[in-house]
Amino acid sequence: MAFYKNFETGDVIFDNATVTSGIFQDGASSITGFHSSSTQYTNTGDYNVDAYRYDPSNNASASVQFGVVYGHRDGSGSLGTRGATGDRTTAAVFGQFNNMINPAQTTTFKFGNVTSKHFYAIVFNRARMRERIEAGGWELHLGSGSFGVGASAGHIVKLIDDSTTSGGTGEARSALASPEYSVVTGSIADGVHTAASSMSSPTGSYGTFYPKLGVVLLNPSALGGAVATPVGTVGSAILGIPTATGSNTDERNDLTLFKSIKSGSYFQAKREEDVTSRHYFVRAKASEFNATSNDTYYETTSAGTKRVIAGLASDNKTYITSVGLYNGESELLAVAKLSQPILKSKSREALIKVKLDF
């Protein structure tokens, strides 16, 4: 009775596929409600706002979806000054992203044809994004909230990346920071509205998107002068997200952007990963695997010996319930469970496909 069978040529096939899925909690690809945590605000809220899909104060399953931070090269917008007391948290944030994204000896970020010493950043939870955020698969609405300059509630700016019209760029950054795409106005449904190339001085483009890092950098200067899309009967206006850069002052710009995201009430994004699949075609021919070592297949004689149950000795039958994959040393590596048993006999063959994803 054979327990093992070697695969033959053509029985094992490889393929690769890119799999996309919703990045937000419960597998959602878009959310319209945003919440923060008072507990997080007490601990790390001086430089970061964690965004939740559900209110963590009354939902134990609520988890962080993404974070919102603000960075400034000189530490403006946070407490502390150079050489004096204070955390200068915005300078720490700037340094972290500068080291992660920019080439050595770089002290500014580039948005279109404009350099900037400060930025907003939306950072996706790493465990949620898997390999990367899908380029061309995210759309963020920023609302005017209560701080709009000439804008009122009901005005929004719709942001996407320009991957549908651009192959992406990279300026000698790390492999994780490439490719990068410009953040532009538009929507997934209608495409790019205002191209990055048309966003010139003094504001520059809206920002830069790094799929592998799960980071969207936003340009404060562009957001301050962004033309908001009217909703309903209200006319267009300047969104005017204010970015305060006072010295030795806790301005909480990260909270300002979070409020704008909350006011916009829409964020769509998908995660993406490359999956390598290995398909094993397990073939049980008519004369194979018609017996088993399972105790239920045998009975004990009056002499105390074991024998195949009467009726099965001349008409061997088994039910396949699982398939084990072994290495050359007969060590079990994987087990595939069948949804229901398969009858196997001398008059029945079986073909089972086992798929392993990596």
TAMOKA-V392481 format. One record per residue. N is the residue number from 1. RES is the residue in one letter. SS is DSSP state (H for helix, E for strand, L for the rest). PHI is phi as a letter, one per 30 degrees, with the letter a starting at -180 (none if undefined). OMEGA is omega in radians with two decimals (none if undefined). Layout:
n:N res:RES ss:SS phi:PHI omega:OMEGA
n:N res:RES ss:SS phi:PHI omega:OMEGA
This chain:
n:1 res:M ss:L phi:none omega:-3.09
n:2 res:A ss:L phi:d omega:3.08
n:3 res:F ss:L phi:c omega:-3.07
n:4 res:Y ss:L phi:b omega:3.08
n:5 res:K ss:L phi:b omega:3.14
n:6 res:N ss:L phi:d omega:3.05
n:7 res:F ss:L phi:d omega:3.12
n:8 res:E ss:L phi:c omega:3.12
n:9 res:T ss:L phi:e omega:-3.13
n:10 res:G ss:L phi:j omega:-3.14
n:11 res:D ss:L phi:d omega:-3.11
n:12 res:V ss:E phi:b omega:-3.08
n:13 res:I ss:E phi:b omega:3.11
n:14 res:F ss:E phi:c omega:2.95
n:15 res:D ss:E phi:a omega:-3.12
n:16 res:N ss:E phi:b omega:3.14
n:17 res:A ss:E phi:b omega:3.04
n:18 res:T ss:E phi:c omega:-3.07
n:19 res:V ss:E phi:c omega:3.09
n:20 res:T ss:E phi:c omega:3.11
n:21 res:S ss:E phi:a omega:3.13
n:22 res:G ss:E phi:d omega:-3.05
n:23 res:I ss:L phi:c omega:-3.03
n:24 res:F ss:L phi:d omega:-3.09
n:25 res:Q ss:H phi:e omega:-3.09
n:26 res:D ss:H phi:i omega:3.11
n:27 res:G ss:H phi:i omega:-3.12
n:28 res:A ss:L phi:d omega:3.08
n:29 res:S ss:L phi:c omega:3.08
n:30 res:S ss:E phi:a omega:3.07
n:31 res:I ss:E phi:b omega:-3.10
n:32 res:T ss:L phi:b omega:3.11
n:33 res:G ss:L phi:c omega:-3.08
n:34 res:F ss:L phi:b omega:-3.10
n:35 res:H ss:E phi:b omega:3.04
n:36 res:S ss:L phi:b omega:-3.09
n:37 res:S ss:L phi:c omega:3.10
n:38 res:S ss:H phi:d omega:3.10
n:39 res:T ss:H phi:d omega:3.12
n:40 res:Q ss:H phi:d omega:3.14
n:41 res:Y ss:H phi:d omega:-3.14
n:42 res:T ss:H phi:d omega:-3.03
n:43 res:N ss:H phi:d omega:-3.06
n:44 res:T ss:H phi:b omega:-3.03
n:45 res:G ss:L phi:d omega:3.12
n:46 res:D ss:L phi:d omega:3.11
n:47 res:Y ss:L phi:b omega:-3.01
n:48 res:N ss:E phi:a omega:3.02
n:49 res:V ss:E phi:c omega:3.05
n:50 res:D ss:E phi:d omega:-3.12
n:51 res:A ss:E phi:c omega:3.14
n:52 res:Y ss:E phi:c omega:3.01
n:53 res:R ss:L phi:d omega:3.12
n:54 res:Y ss:L phi:c omega:-3.13
n:55 res:D ss:L phi:d omega:-3.09
n:56 res:P ss:L phi:d omega:-3.13
n:57 res:S ss:L phi:d omega:-3.14
n:58 res:N ss:L phi:b omega:3.11
n:59 res:N ss:L phi:b omega:-3.07
n:60 res:A ss:L phi:d omega:-3.11
n:61 res:S ss:L phi:d omega:-3.11
n:62 res:A ss:L phi:d omega:-3.14
n:63 res:S ss:L phi:b omega:-3.11
n:64 res:V ss:E phi:d omega:3.12
n:65 res:Q ss:E phi:c omega:3.10
n:66 res:F ss:E phi:a omega:3.11
n:67 res:G ss:E phi:c omega:3.11
n:68 res:V ss:E phi:b omega:-3.14
n:69 res:V ss:E phi:b omega:3.06
n:70 res:Y ss:E phi:b omega:3.13
n:71 res:G ss:E phi:b omega:3.11
n:72 res:H ss:E phi:b omega:-3.07
n:73 res:R ss:L phi:e omega:-3.05
n:74 res:D ss:L phi:c omega:-3.14
n:75 res:G ss:L phi:i omega:3.14
n:76 res:S ss:L phi:d omega:-3.12
n:77 res:G ss:L phi:i omega:3.10
n:78 res:S ss:L phi:b omega:-3.12
n:79 res:L ss:L phi:d omega:3.11
n:80 res:G ss:L phi:j omega:3.08
n:81 res:T ss:L phi:b omega:3.14
n:82 res:R ss:L phi:e omega:3.09
n:83 res:G ss:L phi:i omega:-3.12
n:84 res:A ss:L phi:b omega:-3.13
n:85 res:T ss:L phi:d omega:3.14
n:86 res:G ss:L phi:j omega:-3.06
n:87 res:D ss:L phi:d omega:-3.05
n:88 res:R ss:L phi:h omega:-3.04
n:89 res:T ss:H phi:d omega:-3.13
n:90 res:T ss:H phi:d omega:3.08
n:91 res:A ss:H phi:d omega:3.10
n:92 res:A ss:H phi:d omega:3.10
n:93 res:V ss:H phi:d omega:3.13
n:94 res:F ss:H phi:e omega:-3.12
n:95 res:G ss:H phi:d omega:-3.14
n:96 res:Q ss:H phi:d omega:-3.12
n:97 res:F ss:H phi:d omega:3.11
n:98 res:N ss:H phi:d omega:3.12
n:99 res:N ss:H phi:d omega:-3.08
n:100 res:M ss:H phi:d omega:-2.98
n:101 res:I ss:H phi:c omega:-2.96
n:102 res:N ss:L phi:d omega:3.02
n:103 res:P ss:L phi:d omega:3.12
n:104 res:A ss:L phi:e omega:3.11
n:105 res:Q ss:L phi:i omega:3.11
n:106 res:T ss:L phi:c omega:-3.11
n:107 res:T ss:L phi:b omega:3.09
n:108 res:T ss:L phi:b omega:3.02
n:109 res:F ss:E phi:c omega:-3.08
n:110 res:K ss:E phi:c omega:3.07
n:111 res:F ss:E phi:c omega:-3.03
n:112 res:G ss:L phi:i omega:3.14
n:113 res:N ss:L phi:c omega:-3.10
n:114 res:V ss:E phi:b omega:3.05
n:115 res:T ss:E phi:c omega:-3.07
n:116 res:S ss:E phi:b omega:3.10
n:117 res:K ss:L phi:c omega:3.05
n:118 res:H ss:E phi:a omega:-3.07
n:119 res:F ss:E phi:a omega:2.86
n:120 res:Y ss:E phi:c omega:3.07
n:121 res:A ss:E phi:b omega:2.98
n:122 res:I ss:E phi:c omega:-3.03
n:123 res:V ss:E phi:c omega:3.14
n:124 res:F ss:E phi:d omega:3.06
n:125 res:N ss:L phi:e omega:-3.02
n:126 res:R ss:H phi:d omega:-3.12
n:127 res:A ss:H phi:d omega:-3.12
n:128 res:R ss:H phi:d omega:-2.98
n:129 res:M ss:H phi:d omega:-3.11
n:130 res:R ss:E phi:h omega:-3.09
n:131 res:E ss:L phi:d omega:-3.06
n:132 res:R ss:E phi:a omega:3.00
n:133 res:I ss:E phi:d omega:-3.11
n:134 res:E ss:L phi:d omega:3.05
n:135 res:A ss:L phi:d omega:-3.09
n:136 res:G ss:L phi:i omega:-3.08
n:137 res:G ss:L phi:c omega:3.12
n:138 res:W ss:L phi:b omega:3.11
n:139 res:E ss:E phi:b omega:-3.09
n:140 res:L ss:E phi:b omega:3.07
n:141 res:H ss:E phi:c omega:3.06
n:142 res:L ss:E phi:c omega:-3.12
n:143 res:G ss:E phi:c omega:-3.10
n:144 res:S ss:L phi:d omega:3.14
n:145 res:G ss:L phi:h omega:-3.12
n:146 res:S ss:L phi:c omega:-3.05
n:147 res:F ss:L phi:c omega:-3.06
n:148 res:G ss:L phi:d omega:3.05
n:149 res:V ss:L phi:c omega:-3.07
n:150 res:G ss:L phi:i omega:3.12
n:151 res:A ss:L phi:c omega:3.13
n:152 res:S ss:L phi:b omega:3.11
n:153 res:A ss:L phi:e omega:-3.10
n:154 res:G ss:L phi:j omega:3.07
n:155 res:H ss:E phi:c omega:3.11
n:156 res:I ss:E phi:b omega:2.96
n:157 res:V ss:E phi:c omega:-3.13
n:158 res:K ss:E phi:c omega:-3.11
n:159 res:L ss:E phi:c omega:3.04
n:160 res:I ss:E phi:b omega:2.98
n:161 res:D ss:E phi:c omega:-3.07
n:162 res:D ss:L phi:c omega:-3.11
n:163 res:S ss:L phi:d omega:3.13
n:164 res:T ss:L phi:d omega:-3.14
n:165 res:T ss:L phi:b omega:-3.10
n:166 res:S ss:L phi:b omega:3.10
n:167 res:G ss:L phi:d omega:-3.12
n:168 res:G ss:L phi:i omega:3.12
n:169 res:T ss:E phi:b omega:3.09
n:170 res:G ss:L phi:a omega:-3.08
n:171 res:E ss:L phi:c omega:3.07
n:172 res:A ss:L phi:h omega:3.09
n:173 res:R ss:L phi:c omega:3.12
n:174 res:S ss:L phi:d omega:-3.13
n:175 res:A ss:H phi:d omega:3.14
n:176 res:L ss:H phi:d omega:-3.11
n:177 res:A ss:H phi:d omega:3.14
n:178 res:S ss:L phi:c omega:-0.02
n:179 res:P ss:L phi:d omega:3.05
n:180 res:E ss:E phi:b omega:-3.14
n:181 res:Y ss:E phi:b omega:3.10
n:182 res:S ss:E phi:d omega:3.02
n:183 res:V ss:E phi:d omega:-3.06
n:184 res:V ss:E phi:b omega:3.03
n:185 res:T ss:E phi:d omega:-3.12
n:186 res:G ss:E phi:k omega:3.10
n:187 res:S ss:E phi:b omega:3.11
n:188 res:I ss:L phi:d omega:-3.10
n:189 res:A ss:L phi:d omega:-3.02
n:190 res:D ss:L phi:c omega:3.12
n:191 res:G ss:E phi:i omega:-3.07
n:192 res:V ss:E phi:d omega:3.09
n:193 res:H ss:E phi:c omega:3.11
n:194 res:T ss:E phi:c omega:-3.11
n:195 res:A ss:L phi:d omega:-3.13
n:196 res:A ss:H phi:d omega:-3.10
n:197 res:S ss:H phi:d omega:-3.13
n:198 res:S ss:H phi:c omega:3.14
n:199 res:M ss:L phi:c omega:-3.06
n:200 res:S ss:L phi:c omega:3.13
n:201 res:S ss:L phi:e omega:0.05
n:202 res:P ss:L phi:c omega:-3.01
n:203 res:T ss:L phi:c omega:-3.03
n:204 res:G ss:L phi:i omega:-3.09
n:205 res:S ss:L phi:d omega:-3.10
n:206 res:Y ss:L phi:d omega:3.13
n:207 res:G ss:E phi:l omega:-3.11
n:208 res:T ss:E phi:b omega:-3.11
n:209 res:F ss:E phi:c omega:-3.14
n:210 res:Y ss:E phi:c omega:-3.03
n:211 res:P ss:L phi:e omega:-3.07
n:212 res:K ss:L phi:d omega:3.10
n:213 res:L ss:L phi:d omega:-3.05
n:214 res:G ss:L phi:i omega:-3.04
n:215 res:V ss:E phi:b omega:2.97
n:216 res:V ss:E phi:c omega:3.05
n:217 res:L ss:E phi:d omega:3.14
n:218 res:L ss:E phi:c omega:-3.08
n:219 res:N ss:L phi:d omega:-3.11
n:220 res:P ss:H phi:e omega:-3.12
n:221 res:S ss:H phi:d omega:3.13
n:222 res:A ss:H phi:d omega:3.14
n:223 res:L ss:H phi:d omega:3.13
n:224 res:G ss:H phi:d omega:-3.13
n:225 res:G ss:L phi:c omega:-3.08
n:226 res:A ss:L phi:d omega:3.08
n:227 res:V ss:E phi:d omega:-3.07
n:228 res:A ss:E phi:d omega:3.09
n:229 res:T ss:E phi:d omega:3.12
n:230 res:P ss:E phi:d omega:3.06
n:231 res:V ss:L phi:c omega:-3.10
n:232 res:G ss:L phi:i omega:-3.05
n:233 res:T ss:L phi:c omega:-3.12
n:234 res:V ss:L phi:d omega:-3.12
n:235 res:G ss:L phi:d omega:3.14
n:236 res:S ss:L phi:d omega:-3.11
n:237 res:A ss:E phi:a omega:3.08
n:238 res:I ss:E phi:d omega:-3.13
n:239 res:L ss:L phi:d omega:3.01
n:240 res:G ss:L phi:i omega:3.04
n:241 res:I ss:L phi:d omega:-3.06
n:242 res:P ss:L phi:d omega:3.06
n:243 res:T ss:L phi:c omega:-3.09
n:244 res:A ss:L phi:c omega:-3.07
n:245 res:T ss:L phi:b omega:3.11
n:246 res:G ss:L phi:d omega:3.13
n:247 res:S ss:L phi:d omega:3.10
n:248 res:N ss:L phi:h omega:-3.12
n:249 res:T ss:L phi:b omega:3.11
n:250 res:D ss:L phi:d omega:-3.03
n:251 res:E ss:L phi:d omega:-3.13
n:252 res:R ss:L phi:h omega:3.09
n:253 res:N ss:H phi:d omega:3.10
n:254 res:D ss:H phi:d omega:3.11
n:255 res:L ss:H phi:d omega:3.10
n:256 res:T ss:H phi:d omega:3.13
n:257 res:L ss:H phi:d omega:3.11
n:258 res:F ss:H phi:e omega:3.11
n:259 res:K ss:H phi:d omega:3.11
n:260 res:S ss:H phi:d omega:3.08
n:261 res:I ss:H phi:d omega:3.13
n:262 res:K ss:H phi:d omega:3.13
n:263 res:S ss:H phi:d omega:3.12
n:264 res:G ss:H phi:d omega:2.99
n:265 res:S ss:L phi:i omega:3.07
n:266 res:Y ss:L phi:a omega:3.05
n:267 res:F ss:E phi:b omega:3.09
n:268 res:Q ss:E phi:c omega:3.11
n:269 res:A ss:L phi:a omega:3.08
n:270 res:K ss:E phi:b omega:3.05
n:271 res:R ss:E phi:c omega:-3.02
n:272 res:E ss:E phi:b omega:3.08
n:273 res:E ss:E phi:b omega:3.08
n:274 res:D ss:E phi:c omega:-3.10
n:275 res:V ss:E phi:c omega:3.04
n:276 res:T ss:E phi:c omega:-3.11
n:277 res:S ss:E phi:c omega:3.05
n:278 res:R ss:E phi:b omega:-3.11
n:279 res:H ss:E phi:c omega:3.08
n:280 res:Y ss:E phi:c omega:3.08
n:281 res:F ss:E phi:c omega:-3.09
n:282 res:V ss:E phi:c omega:-3.05
n:283 res:R ss:E phi:c omega:3.05
n:284 res:A ss:E phi:c omega:-3.08
n:285 res:K ss:L phi:d omega:-3.00
n:286 res:A ss:L phi:e omega:-3.06
n:287 res:S ss:L phi:c omega:-3.03
n:288 res:E ss:L phi:c omega:3.00
n:289 res:F ss:L phi:h omega:3.09
n:290 res:N ss:L phi:c omega:3.09
n:291 res:A ss:L phi:b omega:-3.09
n:292 res:T ss:L phi:b omega:3.07
n:293 res:S ss:L phi:c omega:3.13
n:294 res:N ss:L phi:d omega:-3.09
n:295 res:D ss:H phi:e omega:-3.12
n:296 res:T ss:H phi:d omega:-3.13
n:297 res:Y ss:H phi:d omega:-3.03
n:298 res:Y ss:E phi:b omega:3.03
n:299 res:E ss:E phi:b omega:-3.11
n:300 res:T ss:E phi:c omega:3.14
n:301 res:T ss:L phi:d omega:3.11
n:302 res:S ss:L phi:d omega:3.13
n:303 res:A ss:L phi:d omega:3.11
n:304 res:G ss:L phi:i omega:3.11
n:305 res:T ss:L phi:c omega:-3.13
n:306 res:K ss:E phi:c omega:3.07
n:307 res:R ss:E phi:b omega:3.10
n:308 res:V ss:E phi:d omega:-3.12
n:309 res:I ss:L phi:e omega:3.14
n:310 res:A ss:L phi:e omega:-3.12
n:311 res:G ss:L phi:j omega:3.13
n:312 res:L ss:L phi:c omega:-3.09
n:313 res:A ss:L phi:d omega:-3.13
n:314 res:S ss:L phi:c omega:-3.13
n:315 res:D ss:L phi:b omega:-3.05
n:316 res:N ss:L phi:d omega:3.10
n:317 res:K ss:E phi:b omega:3.03
n:318 res:T ss:E phi:b omega:3.04
n:319 res:Y ss:E phi:b omega:-3.13
n:320 res:I ss:E phi:d omega:-3.14
n:321 res:T ss:E phi:c omega:-3.14
n:322 res:S ss:E phi:a omega:3.11
n:323 res:V ss:E phi:b omega:3.09
n:324 res:G ss:E phi:c omega:3.08
n:325 res:L ss:E phi:c omega:-3.04
n:326 res:Y ss:E phi:b omega:3.03
n:327 res:N ss:L phi:c omega:-3.10
n:328 res:G ss:L phi:d omega:3.12
n:329 res:E ss:L phi:c omega:-3.14
n:330 res:S ss:L phi:i omega:3.09
n:331 res:E ss:L phi:c omega:-3.11
n:332 res:L ss:E phi:d omega:-3.12
n:333 res:L ss:E phi:c omega:-3.10
n:334 res:A ss:E phi:a omega:3.11
n:335 res:V ss:E phi:b omega:3.07
n:336 res:A ss:E phi:c omega:3.13
n:337 res:K ss:E phi:c omega:3.11
n:338 res:L ss:E phi:d omega:3.14
n:339 res:S ss:E phi:d omega:3.06
n:340 res:Q ss:E phi:a omega:-3.10
n:341 res:P ss:E phi:d omega:3.09
n:342 res:I ss:E phi:c omega:3.12
n:343 res:L ss:E phi:d omega:3.13
n:344 res:K ss:E phi:b omega:3.12
n:345 res:S ss:E phi:a omega:3.14
n:346 res:K ss:L phi:d omega:3.14
n:347 res:S ss:L phi:c omega:-3.11
n:348 res:R ss:E phi:b omega:3.03
n:349 res:E ss:L phi:c omega:-3.12
n:350 res:A ss:E phi:b omega:3.03
n:351 res:L ss:E phi:b omega:-3.10
n:352 res:I ss:E phi:b omega:3.09
n:353 res:K ss:E phi:c omega:3.10
n:354 res:V ss:E phi:c omega:-3.11
n:355 res:K ss:E phi:c omega:3.06
n:356 res:L ss:E phi:c omega:3.11
n:357 res:D ss:E phi:c omega:3.12
n:358 res:F ss:L phi:b omega:none
